[in-house]
Amino acid sequence: MNDFIKSDLVRYGSEPRFWGFLNQYLRNRAFRWQVAFRLVNSRGVERFWGGVLWLFRNRRDFKIDRATQIGRGLYIGHDGPVVINPTAVIGNNVNLSQFTTIGSNEGKAATIGDNVYIGPGVCIVEDVVIGSNVTIGAGSVVTKDIPDNATAAGNYAKVLNFDNPGRYVKRRWTEDS
């Protein structure tokens, strides 16, 4: 099994073994999409099967280009919809909630660090940098950089505090997982 798929399985709370994979694949639309995404970006025979699965992916709920750079341990809550510009760079152990948009009107989209929780209805606009261990509150519009270890919310998002950010990122994937 692909290492990226194993890391995603850990985030969904399943053992990175066949039965855990099968359970998530049959029950979870977001995970099915992630399997197609991970395989289409791999090599050899996996890439071929990924291409087949990519043709049958759910285009309505996940508008994420196959060229988008996404780290290990992605977790998409509540099956989308999620829209991400292909120039975005997403780190490890990132939670994307429903109705999340990461876009750009001109050029490059956001760079998101590791262990980041993005709440429901968040819009991240343009070339902003979101640090590691960050929580972005529901309904926020992010137009400026957010530093590491911060909790930010609002329209337009501003840093609220530095108390226990990233606490909603559960079952983090690590190299030892």
N, C-alpha and C positions, 0 to 999 in steps of 0.2 A: 504494500500500500504506500502511496505517495506520502512523503513527510509533511507536506502542507496539509493534506487531508487529515493525517493523524493529529496535527496541531489543532485543526478546526474541530475535530471530534472531542478533544480534551475540553475545549471551550464550551461545547454543547453538553458536557457532563457525561459523556460516554467513554468507555474504555476504547483505546485505539486498537481494537481487534475486530474481527469479521462480524460478530453478532452486534456489537455496538454500532458499527458502520451500517449494517443492514437495517437496524432499528431506526436510526436517524434518517437514512436515505428514504425509507418507505413512509415515514411520518412527517417529515419536515421539508417544506418547499424551499426554504432558504438554504438548507444544507444540500439539497439536490442541485440547486443552482451553483453552490460553491464547489461541489464535486466537478461539475462540467467546467467551471472556471479554472480550477486547479489543474485538471487534466489537459485542457486545451493549451495551457501554458507550460506543459512539461515536454518531454521528449519521447521519441520512438513510438512504440505501440500505444502508450498512454495518451500521447498527443492525438493519435488517430481516433481512439475511442472518445477522447474529450471533444474532438470535432463533431463526432456523431451526436453526443449528448448536447453540445452547444447548439446544434440545429433545433433541438426540441426544448430548449430552456424556456423559462417563463419570461418573455420579453416585456410583459406589462408591469410586473412588480419590481424588476431589477434592471435598471438602465445603467449598466456598468460595462464599459468596453473591455474586451479581453486583453487589451494592452495596458490597462491600469495596473500600477505597481501596488500590490497589497501584500503586507507581511504575513507572518504565520499567526495562527490563532484568531482569525476573524470570527466575529459572532454577530449575526444579523437577527435582531429580535423582532418578533411579531410578523415575519414574512414580508416586510416591505410596506409600501413601495420605497425604493431607494434609488436616487439618481446621483451618479458620480461622473465628473468630467474625466476623460482619459489621461489628462496631464496631472491629476492628483497623485500624491504619493502617500500611502497609508502604512503606518508601522505595525508592530506586533501587538497582539492582544487588544484589538480595537473593537468596541461595541458600537454598532450602528443601529439606532432605533428606527421605528417606522417614520415615514415622511421626512427622511433626511435627504438634503440636497447639498452636494459639494460641487460648486460650479465656478465658471469664469466667463465673463463677457469678452475679455481681452487677454489672450495668452494663457499663462500657466495658472492652474488651480492650486489649492492648498497643499501643504505638507503637514502631515499629522504624525506625531510621535508615538511612542509605545505606551500601552496601558491607558488608553483614552476611552472615556465613556461619552458618547454623543447622544443626548436625549432626543425624545420624539419632536418632530417638527423643526429641527434645526436647519438653518441655511448657513453654509460657510461659503463666502463669496470672495473670489479673486485669490491672489497669491499671498495668502497669510500663512504663518507658521504657528501650529498649535504644538506646544511642548509635550513632554512625556508626563504621565501621571496626572492627567487633566480631566476634569468633569465639565461638560458643557450642558447647562440646564435646558429644559424643554422650551421650545419656541424661540430660542435665541437666534439672532442674526449676527454672525461673526464676520467683521470686516477689518479687524486689526489683530495683530499677533497676540497669542495668549502664552505667558511664560510657563515653564515647568512647574508642576506641583500646585496648580491653581484650580479654583472652582470659578467658573464664569457663567453669567446668564444675562438675559435682557435683550432688548431691541433698541439699540445696538449693544452687543455683549460687552460687559466689562468685568474685570476680576472682582469677585466678591470677597474671597478669603483664600487662605492657604491651609485650611484645616481639613486634613484627611481627604485630599482629592483622589480621584480614581478608585474610590471604595466600592463602586458599583461594578468594577471589572472583576468578576468572579472566575474561579477555575482558570487561572492564568497558565498559559503554556510556557514552559521553560525548556532549556536544552536537555534537562534531565527527565522530562515527561515521557 
